[in-house]
């Protein structure tokens, strides 16, 4: 059976940069091993936080798995600045065996899994999905029927934490007015109409990102009942119900511009990275949509807070979190999952020894000790159910209990097609800046996507 492949010329922008990156990784991965390394140690990609946690565990933990980590596994550092180029595409699409284990963003897991580049983990007993929070396990699973001939979805990566975008709110202010956090967009509008005129320090009711807005918009759109792709991965946005939901969600945002969210003229001030959390910290907004990990960032800002303007946060107890609101009557609220997970390169699995090494590796970097330390030091919500039961960090527990553990919360990865995401990002930009109506912008996007039936 021929392995499906993404089209290299469209999969990643800046192919020259990508080639350089992959060659760099290959050179690192294929170079001579240190004398202390076992002859069959596997290669893996990593980021700085992973290495720091391994270092700390090597010092604190009694387990030899962490103390001997560098003897058993050979790491390849991927700088964060190179991640936008998705530096794994070229190597995987040409069936490179290096690296053997990759740290991948949730949408990449979907895209690479569908392409047939990732190894199924549950059937081969590398990892048991029942150890993970169910919504996260689902987000890291894909159908491999076209590769393996087996039906159903297969777990193809193991996330080490739960990260998604959620609604942050000023708990102290809502408590002052005896108000509960909003479940629907109408709830949020009612709260803002009541509170904003009386709280002069608040400039805005709600802030969302003005760059990469699509990450924030997807949970809003899903909460209006729309889908980009169905459960089988088919592109269904053109269907009447989905197109109408897209337009309705976008119109709901535009209707709040100037009164609750910033108008087109004010949006550019929120372009710089970190500007939303700064505005929330400084007391400028009642609500914001941001990644769940921002609670730790807000806590750090509060700890450094000398000399900041009056009205700023002084205690993390002033901050509440909840799922992003949905349309009135919709049964679920949603989060766009932003976790990274460990996946095995299908082409590296050339004998049982490799997969056994990969199993040991994932057991170490996605294990209970690793996740508990990440919760305590980095504010990450563990993905392992047994680790969640042992967390003592109150901010982590707050995020989990008040958002991801809510019965109506559903986590989804954004669509794995870069082309779909890039075009829809332009739609949001055109509409939120008032250059096109939502209907016209979406019609343009659908026409563009129709030109090429291979959106990746």
Secondary structure, DSSP 8 states (H G I E B T S, - for coil): -------HHHHSS-HHHHHHHHHHHHHHHHS---TTS-TT-EEEEE-HHHHHHHHHHHHH---HHHHTHHHHEEEEE--GGGGGG-TTHHHHHTT----SEEEEEHHHHHHHHHTT-B--STTTTS--GGGB-HHHHHHTEEE-HHHHS--SEEE--EESEE-BEEEEEEHHHHHHTT----SBHHHHHHHHHHHGGG-TT--EEEE--SSSHHHHHHHHHHTTT--SB-TT--B-TTSHHHHHHHHHHHHHHHHHBTTTB--HHHHGGG-STTHHHHHHHTT-EEEEEEETTHHHHHHHHHHT-TT--TT----GGGEEEE---B-TT-S-EEEEB--EEEEEBGGG--SHHHHHHHHHHHHHHTSHHHHHHHHHHH--EESBHHHHTT---HHHHHHIIIIITSTTEEEE---S-HHHHHHHHHHHHHHHTTSS-HHHHHHHHHHHHHT-S---
